[in-house]
Amino acid sequence: MVKIRLSRFGTKKHPFYHVVVTDAKYKRDGRFLEQIGTYDPAKPNAEATIDHARVEYWTAHGAQVSETLQKILRDHKKATSVQAA
């Protein structure tokens, strides 16, 4: 099963995440198929860089989005739509 989830980077107590598409059998920070964005919890969700076209592509091909990433994507879409208006 293919999943879209966060992969942790950064230093101790200062996390930084990559949004990756990976097979569910691989470890959290292990091998991945594609990196489609970044997320820094210390900054607002509007500053996250997520390629929504690639998220839609992978979900159309059966990828499951993690619960945490679903919340981030929802907030990111709201924030970017408000800025665009």
PAKERO-565157 format. One line per field, with one value per residue: residue in three letters; chain; x, y, z of N, C-alpha, C, O, CB in turn. Coordinates in Angstrom, 2 decimals. Glycine has a CB too. Example, Ala and Ser with C-alpha at 12.3 -4.5 7.8 and 13.67 -1.06 7.14 Angstrom:
<recs>
residuo <- c(ALA, SER) $
cadena <- c(A, A) $
nu <- c(13.19, 12.85) $
nv <- c(-5.69, -2.25) $
nw <- c(7.80, 7.08) $
cau <- c(12.30, 13.67) $
cav <- c(-4.50, -1.06) $
caw <- c(7.80, 7.14) $
cu <- c(13.20, 12.90) $
cv <- c(-3.30, 0.03) $
cw <- c(7.80, 7.87) $
ou <- c(14.24, 13.41) $
ov <- c(-3.32, 1.14) $
ow <- c(8.46, 8.04) $
cbu <- c(11.31, 14.08) $
cbv <- c(-4.47, -0.60) $
cbw <- c(9.05, 5.72) $
</recs>
This chain:
<recs>
residuo <- c(MET, VAL, LYS, ILE, ARG, LEU, SER, ARG, PHE, GLY, THR, LYS, LYS, HIS, PRO, PHE, TYR, HIS, VAL, VAL, VAL, THR, ASP, ALA, LYS, TYR, LYS, ARG, ASP, GLY, ARG, PHE, LEU, GLU, GLN, ILE, GLY, THR, TYR, ASP, PRO, ALA, LYS, PRO, ASN, ALA, GLU, ALA, THR, ILE, ASP, HIS, ALA, ARG, VAL, GLU, TYR, TRP, THR, ALA, HIS, GLY, ALA, GLN, VAL, SER, GLU, THR, LEU, GLN, LYS, ILE, LEU, ARG, ASP, HIS, LYS, LYS, ALA, THR, SER, VAL, GLN, ALA, ALA) $
cadena <- c(A, A, A, A, A, A, A, A, A, A, A, A, A, A, A, A, A, A, A, A, A, A, A, A, A, A, A, A, A, A, A, A, A, A, A, A, A, A, A, A, A, A, A, A, A, A, A, A, A, A, A, A, A, A, A, A, A, A, A, A, A, A, A, A, A, A, A, A, A, A, A, A, A, A, A, A, A, A, A, A, A, A, A, A, A) $
nu <- c(0.84, 0.55, 1.50, 0.98, 2.86, 4.48, 7.98, 10.51, 12.92, 15.64, 16.89, 17.36, 14.53, 13.80, 12.03, 11.60, 9.81, 9.51, 7.21, 6.29, 5.87, 5.44, 6.03, 4.06, 5.43, 7.99, 10.24, 9.58, 11.45, 12.71, 13.18, 11.68, 9.21, 8.68, 9.33, 7.13, 6.79, 7.33, 7.22, 7.13, 6.66, 7.04, 6.39, 3.68, 0.95, 0.52, 2.99, 4.04, 5.32, 3.69, 2.94, 0.04, -1.05, 0.44, -0.26, -2.97, -2.68, -1.38, -3.27, -5.37, -4.35, -4.53, -3.15, -2.92, -3.58, -1.98, -3.41, -2.49, -1.28, -3.51, -4.87, -2.98, -2.90, -5.55, -5.63, -3.59, -4.64, -6.82, -5.45, -3.90, -5.88, -7.15, -5.11, -4.85, -7.17) $
nv <- c(-1.18, 2.20, 5.19, 8.60, 10.61, 12.15, 12.71, 12.80, 15.31, 17.49, 18.84, 17.71, 18.37, 20.37, 19.92, 19.23, 18.59, 16.44, 16.01, 13.02, 10.42, 7.08, 3.53, 1.61, -0.28, 0.62, 2.32, 5.26, 7.36, 6.28, 4.78, 6.34, 7.11, 9.55, 12.97, 15.43, 17.83, 20.21, 20.75, 22.84, 22.84, 25.00, 27.24, 29.10, 27.28, 28.20, 28.72, 26.32, 24.15, 22.51, 20.33, 20.29, 19.23, 16.90, 15.49, 15.03, 13.48, 11.15, 10.25, 9.68, 7.47, 5.59, 6.03, 6.43, 9.04, 10.19, 10.76, 13.03, 14.49, 15.00, 16.92, 18.99, 19.52, 20.37, 22.76, 24.15, 24.50, 26.19, 28.44, 29.22, 29.77, 31.96, 33.85, 34.13, 35.37) $
nw <- c(0.00, -0.81, 0.77, 1.77, 3.68, 6.58, 6.88, 9.19, 9.78, 10.67, 13.81, 17.22, 19.12, 17.36, 15.00, 11.49, 8.60, 5.74, 3.14, 1.94, -0.51, -0.02, 0.28, 2.48, 3.96, 4.46, 6.72, 8.79, 8.27, 6.14, 2.91, 0.04, -2.50, -3.76, -3.06, -2.08, -0.86, 1.90, 5.46, 8.22, 11.56, 13.23, 11.88, 10.28, 8.70, 6.14, 5.07, 4.41, 1.90, -0.40, -2.98, -4.38, -6.70, -7.15, -4.85, -5.34, -7.67, -6.68, -4.77, -6.47, -7.66, -5.69, -3.27, 0.27, 2.53, 5.46, 8.75, 10.17, 8.13, 6.55, 8.07, 8.00, 5.23, 4.81, 6.36, 5.06, 2.47, 3.08, 4.08, 1.86, -0.01, 1.12, 1.02, -1.72, -2.46) $
cau <- c(0.00, 1.29, 1.02, 1.56, 3.05, 5.58, 9.26, 11.12, 14.28, 15.92, 17.66, 16.62, 13.58, 13.52, 11.72, 11.28, 9.28, 9.31, 6.00, 6.79, 5.05, 6.25, 5.34, 3.78, 6.34, 9.24, 10.26, 9.17, 12.50, 13.40, 13.05, 10.42, 9.06, 8.74, 9.13, 6.19, 6.65, 7.96, 6.37, 7.83, 5.63, 7.31, 5.88, 2.27, 0.71, 0.56, 4.36, 4.41, 5.37, 3.11, 2.48, -1.30, -1.28, 1.03, -1.08, -4.16, -2.26, -1.13, -4.52, -6.15, -3.75, -4.73, -2.35, -3.65, -2.96, -2.00, -4.35, -1.81, -1.09, -4.83, -5.12, -2.07, -3.35, -6.78, -5.25, -2.77, -5.55, -7.56, -4.54, -3.49, -7.05, -7.39, -4.08, -5.08, -8.35) $
cav <- c(0.00, 3.46, 6.20, 9.94, 10.90, 13.03, 12.11, 13.76, 15.79, 18.53, 18.47, 17.36, 19.37, 21.33, 19.07, 19.73, 17.41, 16.35, 15.29, 12.02, 9.30, 5.91, 2.27, 1.52, -1.20, 1.29, 3.08, 6.66, 8.17, 5.41, 4.95, 6.91, 7.16, 10.94, 14.03, 16.36, 19.08, 20.35, 21.31, 23.24, 23.13, 26.26, 28.31, 28.90, 26.29, 28.86, 28.72, 24.97, 24.01, 21.21, 20.26, 19.71, 18.45, 15.57, 14.81, 14.55, 12.41, 9.92, 9.76, 9.09, 6.16, 4.69, 6.32, 6.85, 10.17, 10.02, 11.65, 14.29, 15.21, 15.47, 18.17, 20.00, 19.87, 21.15, 24.09, 24.78, 24.94, 27.34, 29.58, 29.69, 30.33, 33.27, 34.74, 34.36, 36.23) $
caw <- c(0.00, -0.91, 1.72, 1.76, 5.11, 6.95, 7.21, 10.09, 9.62, 11.64, 14.98, 18.42, 19.59, 16.30, 13.85, 10.16, 7.94, 4.30, 2.77, 1.01, -0.95, 0.28, 0.50, 3.91, 4.63, 4.78, 7.96, 8.70, 7.64, 5.19, 1.47, -0.43, -3.95, -4.23, -2.07, -2.71, -0.12, 3.20, 6.50, 9.43, 12.55, 13.91, 11.03, 9.92, 7.63, 4.83, 4.59, 3.97, 0.45, -0.74, -4.36, -4.32, -7.91, -6.93, -3.84, -6.05, -8.56, -5.92, -4.18, -7.57, -7.94, -4.56, -2.09, 1.46, 3.21, 6.91, 9.44, 10.46, 6.88, 6.12, 8.80, 7.47, 3.88, 4.93, 6.83, 4.02, 1.40, 3.59, 4.19, 0.53, -0.71, 1.71, 0.50, -3.14, -2.63) $
cu <- c(0.89, 0.66, 1.71, 1.65, 4.24, 6.82, 10.06, 12.58, 14.51, 16.69, 16.75, 15.82, 13.30, 13.20, 11.38, 10.87, 9.27, 8.02, 6.42, 5.71, 5.93, 5.39, 5.19, 4.76, 7.67, 9.11, 9.90, 10.18, 13.26, 13.16, 11.69, 10.40, 9.24, 8.57, 8.26, 5.99, 7.44, 6.98, 7.22, 6.79, 5.84, 6.78, 4.40, 2.12, 0.77, 1.96, 4.85, 4.42, 4.91, 2.57, 1.14, -1.62, -0.74, 0.25, -2.33, -3.82, -2.12, -2.40, -5.42, -5.62, -3.75, -3.91, -3.25, -2.88, -3.07, -2.93, -3.72, -1.65, -2.42, -5.16, -4.25, -2.51, -4.61, -6.47, -4.46, -3.65, -6.33, -6.68, -4.16, -4.68, -7.39, -6.38, -4.32, -6.25, -8.07) $
cv <- c(1.25, 4.48, 7.53, 10.36, 11.81, 12.21, 13.15, 14.04, 16.86, 17.99, 18.12, 18.56, 20.50, 20.56, 19.86, 18.51, 17.55, 15.58, 14.32, 11.00, 8.07, 4.66, 2.12, 0.63, -0.54, 2.12, 4.54, 7.51, 7.37, 5.79, 5.55, 6.97, 8.57, 11.88, 15.10, 17.64, 19.07, 20.99, 21.61, 23.61, 24.44, 27.46, 28.08, 27.92, 26.91, 28.84, 27.33, 24.94, 22.61, 21.29, 19.52, 18.88, 17.03, 14.80, 14.24, 13.39, 11.10, 9.38, 9.15, 7.71, 5.25, 4.96, 6.81, 7.98, 9.95, 11.05, 13.02, 15.12, 15.72, 16.80, 19.30, 20.46, 20.73, 22.59, 24.85, 25.28, 26.17, 28.58, 30.11, 30.27, 31.71, 34.27, 35.08, 35.33, 37.68) $
cw <- c(0.00, 0.04, 1.46, 3.22, 5.32, 7.27, 7.99, 9.75, 10.68, 12.83, 16.14, 18.91, 18.60, 15.02, 12.60, 9.38, 6.43, 4.09, 1.66, 0.66, -0.78, 0.37, 2.02, 4.65, 5.02, 6.06, 7.72, 7.95, 6.59, 3.75, 1.11, -1.94, -4.49, -3.05, -2.72, -1.90, 1.17, 4.16, 7.71, 10.47, 13.30, 13.12, 10.73, 8.76, 6.25, 4.24, 4.20, 2.45, 0.10, -2.17, -4.39, -5.56, -7.75, -5.87, -4.50, -6.99, -7.80, -5.27, -5.26, -7.94, -6.72, -3.32, -0.96, 2.14, 4.72, 7.55, 9.71, 9.20, 6.32, 6.78, 8.25, 6.09, 3.93, 5.36, 5.77, 2.88, 1.82, 3.57, 2.80, -0.24, -0.16, 1.17, -0.97, -3.38, -2.35) $
ou <- c(1.87, -0.57, 2.85, 0.63, 4.93, 6.72, 10.26, 13.36, 13.63, 17.09, 15.52, 16.37, 12.63, 13.99, 10.93, 11.52, 9.05, 7.76, 6.86, 4.78, 7.03, 4.17, 6.11, 4.92, 8.42, 8.02, 9.90, 9.80, 14.36, 12.95, 10.69, 11.45, 9.87, 7.76, 8.60, 5.11, 8.12, 6.05, 7.97, 6.09, 4.92, 6.73, 3.92, 3.02, 1.04, 2.12, 5.97, 3.64, 5.65, 1.83, 1.10, -2.39, -1.38, 0.12, -2.69, -4.59, -2.65, -2.59, -6.15, -6.36, -3.04, -3.97, -4.22, -1.66, -4.13, -3.21, -4.37, -1.86, -2.45, -5.68, -4.72, -2.51, -4.73, -7.00, -4.64, -3.42, -6.51, -7.09, -4.10, -4.49, -7.87, -6.74, -4.03, -6.29, -8.96) $
ov <- c(1.32, 4.61, 7.59, 10.44, 12.19, 11.13, 14.27, 13.13, 17.10, 16.82, 18.23, 19.64, 21.47, 20.55, 21.01, 17.47, 18.64, 14.60, 14.74, 10.76, 8.01, 4.74, 2.47, 0.76, -1.11, 2.55, 5.01, 8.30, 7.77, 6.95, 5.29, 6.88, 8.78, 11.63, 15.62, 18.44, 18.10, 21.67, 20.75, 24.61, 24.95, 28.57, 26.96, 27.76, 26.21, 28.93, 27.19, 25.63, 21.63, 22.21, 18.29, 17.92, 16.06, 13.58, 13.09, 12.44, 10.07, 8.17, 8.21, 6.88, 4.24, 4.16, 7.53, 7.89, 9.57, 12.09, 14.05, 16.34, 16.77, 17.70, 20.42, 21.66, 21.69, 23.53, 26.06, 26.38, 27.09, 29.64, 31.33, 31.17, 32.56, 35.42, 36.19, 36.02, 38.52) $
ow <- c(0.74, 0.10, 1.01, 3.91, 4.37, 7.86, 7.51, 9.48, 11.50, 12.85, 16.06, 19.10, 18.94, 14.07, 12.66, 9.48, 5.90, 4.79, 0.59, 1.42, -1.33, 0.51, 2.76, 5.86, 5.82, 6.42, 6.58, 7.09, 6.19, 3.41, 1.77, -2.59, -5.53, -2.15, -3.78, -2.22, 1.51, 3.76, 8.18, 10.29, 13.94, 13.65, 10.90, 7.94, 5.27, 3.02, 3.71, 1.80, 0.29, -2.51, -4.42, -5.48, -8.17, -5.97, -4.26, -7.10, -8.20, -5.22, -4.98, -8.46, -6.70, -2.38, -1.19, 2.30, 5.21, 6.95, 9.50, 9.22, 5.68, 6.13, 8.07, 5.80, 3.18, 4.77, 5.61, 2.38, 1.03, 3.11, 2.60, -1.05, -0.91, 0.89, -1.41, -4.40, -2.45) $
cbu <- c(-0.96, 1.31, 1.26, 0.70, 3.23, 5.20, 10.03, 11.01, 14.55, 14.64, 18.62, 17.57, 14.09, 14.73, 10.57, 12.50, 7.89, 10.53, 4.84, 8.00, 4.53, 7.01, 6.12, 2.38, 6.61, 9.68, 11.64, 8.94, 13.47, 13.00, 13.25, 10.20, 7.69, 7.66, 10.51, 4.87, 5.21, 9.26, 5.21, 8.82, 5.56, 8.81, 6.70, 1.62, -0.64, 0.07, 5.27, 3.41, 6.82, 1.99, 3.53, -2.33, -0.63, 2.51, -1.48, -4.80, -0.93, -0.08, -5.26, -6.10, -2.32, -4.46, -1.27, -3.87, -3.63, -0.57, -4.81, -0.44, -0.40, -5.90, -4.86, -0.63, -3.61, -7.74, -4.44, -1.72, -6.52, -8.07, -3.28, -2.86, -8.27, -7.32, -2.70, -5.36, -9.47) $
cbv <- c(0.00, 3.99, 5.75, 10.98, 9.60, 13.91, 11.64, 13.26, 16.34, 19.18, 19.59, 16.85, 19.97, 22.31, 18.15, 20.51, 17.12, 15.65, 16.27, 11.32, 9.47, 6.12, 1.05, 1.00, -2.38, 2.18, 2.98, 7.23, 8.70, 3.99, 3.62, 8.32, 6.63, 11.21, 14.63, 15.68, 19.34, 21.18, 20.35, 24.43, 21.99, 26.41, 28.41, 30.24, 25.63, 30.30, 29.29, 23.90, 24.29, 20.80, 19.54, 20.81, 19.14, 15.70, 15.79, 15.70, 12.77, 10.17, 10.90, 10.01, 6.34, 3.35, 7.37, 5.66, 11.53, 10.14, 11.02, 14.03, 14.32, 14.43, 17.98, 19.45, 18.60, 20.49, 23.99, 23.79, 23.81, 27.08, 29.17, 28.54, 29.40, 33.21, 34.11, 33.02, 35.77) $
cbw <- c(1.22, -2.38, 3.17, 0.90, 5.91, 8.15, 5.92, 11.52, 8.17, 12.11, 15.37, 19.52, 20.86, 16.08, 14.18, 9.49, 8.43, 3.59, 2.29, 1.59, -2.45, 1.58, -0.14, 4.13, 3.75, 3.62, 8.62, 10.08, 8.69, 5.41, 0.76, 0.16, -4.36, -5.31, -1.56, -2.92, 0.17, 3.10, 6.86, 9.15, 13.53, 14.13, 9.71, 9.56, 7.84, 4.94, 5.64, 4.54, -0.11, 0.26, -5.27, -4.15, -9.14, -6.53, -2.70, -6.84, -9.25, -4.86, -3.45, -8.80, -8.45, -4.99, -2.40, 2.44, 2.79, 7.49, 10.75, 11.10, 5.85, 6.44, 10.31, 7.41, 3.07, 5.94, 8.12, 3.48, 1.01, 5.02, 4.97, -0.25, -0.58, 3.25, 0.66, -3.85, -1.75) $
</recs>
